[in-house]
Amino acid sequence: MISGYVIGESLRPGAEFAPRGLRLRKVSRVEVAGASGGQPPAWTLVEWESDGEDVGALADALAEALEPELGWYADFVAGDERVVVFAGKVFRYRRGDEAGRAEAVAYGRSVGTPEHQLDWEE
């Protein structure tokens, strides 16, 4: 099973994230004290899961749907793999792989993701 979440405000206007086999787990709204650089102070968290095994298609769907501004990203776990997705860019690495994580973090910095938000769990 693949599970993750996407921040509703991170989707670009007109985008649709609806890969085959996607199921909604929960939607919640949270205030974000660390929102910065034009990010809204409240975010909508959309938690999802999928039994699908096509990690690449799922990651590509997210990469197409994310807003390229403000360094938004989404991440998820597929088995022992961590997948970190930015608009138009996907990073896949084995959980615990420091070099793989460092590459994704460096990219996040380069596209304006606030440092304190580059904190996904392994």
DOKE-109771 format. One record per residue: residue number from 1; residue in three letters; x, y, z of N, C-alpha, C, O in turn. Coordinates in nm, 2 decimals. Layout:
REM residues N
NODE   nuke   doza    neast   nnorth      nup   caeast   canorth     caup    ceast   cnorth      cup    oeast   onorth      oup
NODE    NUM    ALA        X        Y        Z        X         Y        Z        X        Y        Z        X        Y        Z
...
END
This chain:
REM residues 122
NODE   nuke   doza    neast   nnorth      nup   caeast   canorth     caup    ceast   cnorth      cup    oeast   onorth      oup
NODE      1    MET     0.08    -0.12     0.00     0.00      0.00     0.00     0.09     0.12     0.00     0.19     0.13     0.06
NODE      2    ILE     0.04     0.22    -0.07     0.11      0.35    -0.08     0.02     0.45     0.00    -0.10     0.45    -0.02
NODE      3    SER     0.08     0.53     0.08     0.00      0.64     0.15     0.08     0.76     0.16     0.20     0.77     0.16
NODE      4    GLY     0.00     0.87     0.16     0.07      1.00     0.17    -0.04     1.11     0.19    -0.15     1.08     0.22
NODE      5    TYR     0.00     1.23     0.17    -0.09      1.34     0.18    -0.04     1.45     0.08     0.08     1.46     0.05
NODE      6    VAL    -0.13     1.54     0.05    -0.10      1.66    -0.03    -0.17     1.77     0.03    -0.28     1.76     0.08
NODE      7    ILE    -0.10     1.89     0.03    -0.16      2.01     0.08    -0.25     2.07    -0.03    -0.20     2.10    -0.14
NODE      8    GLY    -0.37     2.09     0.00    -0.47      2.14    -0.10    -0.42     2.27    -0.17    -0.43     2.28    -0.29
NODE      9    GLU    -0.36     2.36    -0.09    -0.32      2.48    -0.14    -0.19     2.47    -0.23    -0.16     2.57    -0.30
NODE     10    SER    -0.13     2.35    -0.23    -0.01      2.33    -0.31    -0.05     2.29    -0.45     0.04     2.29    -0.54
NODE     11    LEU    -0.17     2.26    -0.48    -0.21      2.23    -0.61    -0.24     2.35    -0.70    -0.29     2.45    -0.65
NODE     12    ARG    -0.19     2.35    -0.82    -0.20      2.47    -0.90    -0.35     2.48    -0.95    -0.42     2.38    -0.96
NODE     13    PRO    -0.40     2.60    -0.97    -0.54      2.62    -1.02    -0.56     2.54    -1.14    -0.48     2.54    -1.24
NODE     14    GLY    -0.67     2.47    -1.14    -0.71      2.39    -1.26    -0.65     2.25    -1.26    -0.69     2.16    -1.34
NODE     15    ALA    -0.56     2.22    -1.17    -0.50      2.08    -1.16    -0.59     1.98    -1.10    -0.68     2.01    -1.02
NODE     16    GLU    -0.57     1.86    -1.14    -0.64      1.75    -1.08    -0.55     1.64    -1.04    -0.47     1.59    -1.13
NODE     17    PHE    -0.55     1.59    -0.92    -0.47      1.48    -0.87    -0.57     1.36    -0.85    -0.63     1.35    -0.75
NODE     18    ALA    -0.58     1.27    -0.95    -0.68      1.16    -0.94    -0.63     1.04    -1.01    -0.69     0.98    -1.10
NODE     19    PRO    -0.51     0.99    -0.97    -0.46      0.87    -1.03    -0.55     0.75    -0.99    -0.62     0.75    -0.89
NODE     20    ARG    -0.55     0.65    -1.08    -0.63      0.53    -1.06    -0.60     0.46    -0.93    -0.49     0.45    -0.89
NODE     21    GLY    -0.71     0.42    -0.86    -0.70      0.35    -0.73    -0.67     0.44    -0.61    -0.65     0.39    -0.50
NODE     22    LEU    -0.68     0.57    -0.63    -0.66      0.66    -0.51    -0.78     0.66    -0.42    -0.90     0.67    -0.47
NODE     23    ARG    -0.76     0.65    -0.29    -0.87      0.66    -0.20    -0.84     0.77    -0.09    -0.73     0.79    -0.05
NODE     24    LEU    -0.94     0.84    -0.06    -0.93      0.95     0.04    -0.94     0.89     0.18    -1.02     0.81     0.21
NODE     25    ARG    -0.84     0.93     0.26    -0.84      0.88     0.40    -0.90     0.99     0.50    -0.98     0.95     0.58
NODE     26    LYS    -0.86     1.11     0.48    -0.90      1.22     0.57    -0.87     1.35     0.51    -0.77     1.37     0.43
NODE     27    VAL    -0.95     1.45     0.54    -0.92      1.59     0.50    -0.93     1.67     0.63    -1.03     1.66     0.70
NODE     28    SER    -0.83     1.75     0.65    -0.83      1.83     0.77    -0.77     1.97     0.74    -0.70     1.99     0.64
NODE     29    ARG    -0.80     2.06     0.82    -0.75      2.20     0.80    -0.67     2.24     0.93    -0.71     2.22     1.04
NODE     30    VAL    -0.55     2.29     0.90    -0.46      2.33     1.01    -0.40     2.47     0.99    -0.38     2.51     0.88
NODE     31    GLU    -0.38     2.53     1.11    -0.31      2.66     1.10    -0.16     2.63     1.10    -0.11     2.54     1.17
NODE     32    VAL    -0.08     2.70     1.02     0.06      2.68     1.01     0.14     2.80     1.05     0.14     2.91     0.98
NODE     33    ALA     0.20     2.79     1.17     0.27      2.91     1.22     0.40     2.94     1.14     0.44     3.05     1.13
NODE     34    GLY     0.45     2.83     1.07     0.57      2.85     0.99     0.55     2.88     0.85     0.64     2.88     0.77
NODE     35    ALA     0.43     2.92     0.81     0.40      2.95     0.67     0.48     3.08     0.63     0.48     3.17     0.71
NODE     36    SER     0.54     3.08     0.51     0.62      3.20     0.48     0.62     3.22     0.33     0.58     3.13     0.25
NODE     37    GLY     0.67     3.34     0.29     0.69      3.37     0.15     0.57     3.36     0.07     0.58     3.31    -0.05
NODE     38    GLY     0.46     3.40     0.11     0.33      3.40     0.03     0.25     3.28     0.06     0.14     3.27     0.00
NODE     39    GLN     0.29     3.18     0.14     0.21      3.07     0.17     0.10     3.11     0.26     0.11     3.20     0.35
NODE     40    PRO    -0.02     3.05     0.25    -0.13      3.08     0.33    -0.11     3.04     0.48    -0.04     2.94     0.50
NODE     41    PRO    -0.17     3.10     0.57    -0.15      3.07     0.71    -0.23     2.94     0.76    -0.20     2.89     0.87
NODE     42    ALA    -0.32     2.89     0.68    -0.39      2.77     0.71    -0.38     2.68     0.58    -0.40     2.72     0.47
NODE     43    TRP    -0.36     2.55     0.61    -0.35      2.45     0.50    -0.45     2.34     0.51    -0.50     2.31     0.62
NODE     44    THR    -0.49     2.29     0.40    -0.59      2.18     0.39    -0.50     2.05     0.36    -0.45     2.04     0.25
NODE     45    LEU    -0.50     1.96     0.46    -0.43      1.84     0.44    -0.52     1.73     0.38    -0.62     1.70     0.45
NODE     46    VAL    -0.49     1.67     0.27    -0.56      1.57     0.21    -0.48     1.44     0.22    -0.39     1.42     0.14
NODE     47    GLU    -0.52     1.35     0.31    -0.45      1.22     0.32    -0.52     1.12     0.23    -0.64     1.11     0.22
NODE     48    TRP    -0.43     1.04     0.17    -0.48      0.95     0.07    -0.40     0.82     0.08    -0.30     0.81     0.15
NODE     49    GLU    -0.45     0.72     0.01    -0.38      0.59     0.00    -0.42     0.52    -0.13    -0.52     0.56    -0.20
NODE     50    SER    -0.34     0.43    -0.17    -0.36      0.36    -0.30    -0.30     0.22    -0.28    -0.19     0.20    -0.23
NODE     51    ASP    -0.37     0.12    -0.34    -0.32     -0.02    -0.35    -0.24    -0.04    -0.47    -0.17    -0.14    -0.49
NODE     52    GLY    -0.24     0.06    -0.56    -0.17      0.05    -0.69    -0.02     0.04    -0.66     0.03     0.08    -0.56
NODE     53    GLU     0.05    -0.02    -0.76     0.19     -0.05    -0.74     0.27     0.04    -0.84     0.39     0.03    -0.84
NODE     54    ASP     0.20     0.12    -0.92     0.28      0.21    -1.01     0.32     0.34    -0.94     0.25     0.44    -0.96
NODE     55    VAL     0.43     0.33    -0.87     0.48      0.45    -0.79     0.51     0.56    -0.89     0.48     0.68    -0.86
NODE     56    GLY     0.57     0.53    -1.00     0.61      0.63    -1.10     0.49     0.71    -1.15     0.49     0.83    -1.16
NODE     57    ALA     0.38     0.64    -1.18     0.26      0.71    -1.23     0.20     0.80    -1.12     0.15     0.91    -1.15
NODE     58    LEU     0.20     0.75    -1.00     0.15      0.83    -0.89     0.23     0.96    -0.87     0.18     1.07    -0.85
NODE     59    ALA     0.36     0.94    -0.87     0.45      1.05    -0.85     0.44     1.15    -0.97     0.44     1.27    -0.94
NODE     60    ASP     0.43     1.10    -1.09     0.42      1.19    -1.20     0.29     1.27    -1.20     0.28     1.39    -1.24
NODE     61    ALA     0.18     1.20    -1.15     0.05      1.28    -1.14     0.06     1.39    -1.04     0.01     1.50    -1.06
NODE     62    LEU     0.13     1.37    -0.93     0.16      1.48    -0.83     0.25     1.58    -0.89     0.22     1.70    -0.88
NODE     63    ALA     0.35     1.54    -0.96     0.44      1.64    -1.02     0.37     1.73    -1.12     0.41     1.85    -1.14
NODE     64    GLU     0.27     1.68    -1.19     0.19      1.76    -1.28     0.09     1.85    -1.21     0.06     1.96    -1.27
NODE     65    ALA     0.05     1.81    -1.09    -0.06      1.89    -1.03    -0.01     2.00    -0.93    -0.08     2.09    -0.90
NODE     66    LEU     0.12     1.98    -0.89     0.17      2.08    -0.79     0.20     2.22    -0.85     0.24     2.23    -0.97
NODE     67    GLU     0.17     2.32    -0.77     0.20      2.46    -0.81     0.36     2.48    -0.80     0.42     2.44    -0.70
NODE     68    PRO     0.42     2.53    -0.91     0.56      2.55    -0.91     0.61     2.66    -0.82     0.73     2.67    -0.79
NODE     69    GLU     0.52     2.75    -0.78     0.56      2.86    -0.70     0.57     2.82    -0.55     0.51     2.73    -0.51
NODE     70    LEU     0.66     2.89    -0.48     0.67      2.87    -0.33     0.73     2.74    -0.29     0.74     2.72    -0.17
NODE     71    GLY     0.79     2.66    -0.38     0.86      2.54    -0.34     0.77     2.43    -0.28     0.82     2.35    -0.20
NODE     72    TRP     0.64     2.43    -0.32     0.56      2.33    -0.26     0.61     2.19    -0.30     0.66     2.17    -0.41
NODE     73    TYR     0.59     2.09    -0.22     0.62      1.95    -0.25     0.52     1.86    -0.18     0.45     1.90    -0.09
NODE     74    ALA     0.52     1.73    -0.22     0.44      1.63    -0.15     0.54     1.51    -0.14     0.63     1.49    -0.22
NODE     75    ASP     0.52     1.43    -0.04     0.60      1.31    -0.02     0.51     1.19     0.02     0.41     1.21     0.08
NODE     76    PHE     0.56     1.07    -0.01     0.50      0.95     0.03     0.59     0.84     0.04     0.70     0.84    -0.01
NODE     77    VAL     0.55     0.73     0.11     0.63      0.61     0.12     0.56     0.50     0.04     0.44     0.48     0.04
NODE     78    ALA     0.65     0.42    -0.03     0.61      0.31    -0.11     0.70     0.19    -0.07     0.81     0.19    -0.12
NODE     79    GLY     0.66     0.11     0.02     0.75      0.01     0.07     0.87     0.07     0.15     0.85     0.14     0.24
NODE     80    ASP     0.99     0.04     0.10     1.11      0.09     0.17     1.16     0.21     0.09     1.28     0.26     0.12
NODE     81    GLU     1.08     0.27     0.01     1.12      0.38    -0.07     1.05     0.51    -0.03     0.93     0.51     0.00
NODE     82    ARG     1.12     0.62    -0.02     1.07      0.75     0.00     1.06     0.82    -0.13     1.15     0.82    -0.21
NODE     83    VAL     0.94     0.88    -0.16     0.92      0.96    -0.28     0.89     1.10    -0.25     0.79     1.13    -0.17
NODE     84    VAL     0.97     1.19    -0.30     0.95      1.34    -0.27     0.92     1.40    -0.41     1.01     1.39    -0.50
NODE     85    VAL     0.81     1.47    -0.42     0.77      1.53    -0.55     0.75     1.68    -0.54     0.68     1.73    -0.45
NODE     86    PHE     0.82     1.74    -0.63     0.80      1.89    -0.65     0.73     1.90    -0.79     0.72     1.81    -0.86
NODE     87    ALA     0.69     2.02    -0.82     0.63      2.05    -0.95     0.73     2.01    -1.06     0.84     2.08    -1.07
NODE     88    GLY     0.70     1.92    -1.14     0.79      1.88    -1.25     0.91     1.80    -1.22     1.00     1.77    -1.30
NODE     89    LYS     0.93     1.76    -1.09     1.05      1.69    -1.05     1.02     1.58    -0.94     0.95     1.61    -0.84
NODE     90    VAL     1.07     1.46    -0.96     1.04      1.35    -0.86     1.18     1.30    -0.81     1.27     1.27    -0.89
NODE     91    PHE     1.19     1.28    -0.68     1.30      1.21    -0.62     1.26     1.08    -0.56     1.16     1.08    -0.48
NODE     92    ARG     1.33     0.97    -0.59     1.30      0.84    -0.52     1.42     0.79    -0.47     1.53     0.78    -0.53
NODE     93    TYR     1.42     0.75    -0.34     1.54      0.69    -0.28     1.50     0.60    -0.17     1.39     0.61    -0.11
NODE     94    ARG     1.59     0.51    -0.13     1.56      0.41    -0.03     1.56     0.49     0.11     1.64     0.57     0.13
NODE     95    ARG     1.46     0.46     0.19     1.45      0.52     0.32     1.58     0.51     0.39     1.63     0.40     0.40
NODE     96    GLY     1.63     0.62     0.45     1.75      0.62     0.52     1.87     0.65     0.44     1.98     0.67     0.49
NODE     97    ASP     1.85     0.66     0.31     1.96      0.70     0.22     1.99     0.85     0.23     1.92     0.93     0.18
NODE     98    GLU     2.10     0.88     0.30     2.13      1.02     0.33     2.16     1.10     0.20     2.12     1.22     0.19
NODE     99    ALA     2.23     1.04     0.11     2.26      1.11    -0.02     2.14     1.14    -0.10     2.12     1.25    -0.16
NODE    100    GLY     2.05     1.04    -0.10     1.92      1.06    -0.18     1.84     1.17    -0.11     1.78     1.26    -0.18
NODE    101    ARG     1.83     1.17     0.02     1.76      1.28     0.09     1.82     1.41     0.07     1.75     1.51     0.04
NODE    102    ALA     1.95     1.42     0.07     2.03      1.54     0.06     2.00     1.60    -0.08     1.99     1.72    -0.10
NODE    103    GLU     1.99     1.52    -0.18     1.96      1.57    -0.32     1.83     1.63    -0.33     1.81     1.74    -0.39
NODE    104    ALA     1.73     1.57    -0.27     1.59      1.62    -0.27     1.58     1.75    -0.19     1.52     1.85    -0.23
NODE    105    VAL     1.65     1.76    -0.07     1.65      1.88     0.01     1.72     1.99    -0.06     1.67     2.10    -0.06
NODE    106    ALA     1.83     1.96    -0.13     1.90      2.07    -0.21     1.81     2.12    -0.32     1.81     2.24    -0.34
NODE    107    TYR     1.74     2.04    -0.38     1.65      2.08    -0.49     1.54     2.17    -0.42     1.50     2.27    -0.48
NODE    108    GLY     1.48     2.13    -0.31     1.38      2.21    -0.24     1.43     2.35    -0.21     1.36     2.44    -0.23
NODE    109    ARG     1.55     2.35    -0.16     1.61      2.49    -0.13     1.62     2.57    -0.26     1.59     2.69    -0.26
NODE    110    SER     1.66     2.50    -0.37     1.68      2.58    -0.50     1.55     2.63    -0.56     1.55     2.73    -0.63
NODE    111    VAL     1.43     2.57    -0.52     1.30      2.62    -0.57     1.23     2.70    -0.47     1.11     2.73    -0.49
NODE    112    GLY     1.29     2.73    -0.35     1.23      2.82    -0.26     1.15     2.76    -0.14     1.08     2.83    -0.07
NODE    113    THR     1.16     2.63    -0.12     1.10      2.56    -0.01     1.16     2.62     0.12     1.28     2.61     0.13
NODE    114    PRO     1.08     2.67     0.21     1.14      2.72     0.34     1.22     2.60     0.41     1.17     2.49     0.41
NODE    115    GLU     1.33     2.64     0.46     1.42      2.54     0.52     1.35     2.45     0.63     1.37     2.33     0.63
NODE    116    HIS     1.27     2.51     0.71     1.20      2.44     0.82     1.09     2.34     0.76     1.04     2.26     0.84
NODE    117    GLN     1.06     2.36     0.64     0.96      2.27     0.58     1.02     2.15     0.50     0.95     2.06     0.45
NODE    118    LEU     1.15     2.14     0.50     1.22      2.03     0.43     1.25     1.92     0.54     1.36     1.88     0.56
NODE    119    ASP     1.14     1.88     0.60     1.15      1.80     0.72     1.07     1.67     0.71     1.03     1.61     0.82
NODE    120    TRP     1.05     1.61     0.59     0.97      1.49     0.58     1.04     1.38     0.66     1.16     1.38     0.68
NODE    121    GLU     0.95     1.29     0.71     1.00      1.18     0.79     1.06     1.07     0.70     1.02     1.06     0.58
NODE    122    GLU     1.15     0.99     0.75     1.21      0.88     0.68     1.13     0.76     0.72     1.16     0.65     0.67
END
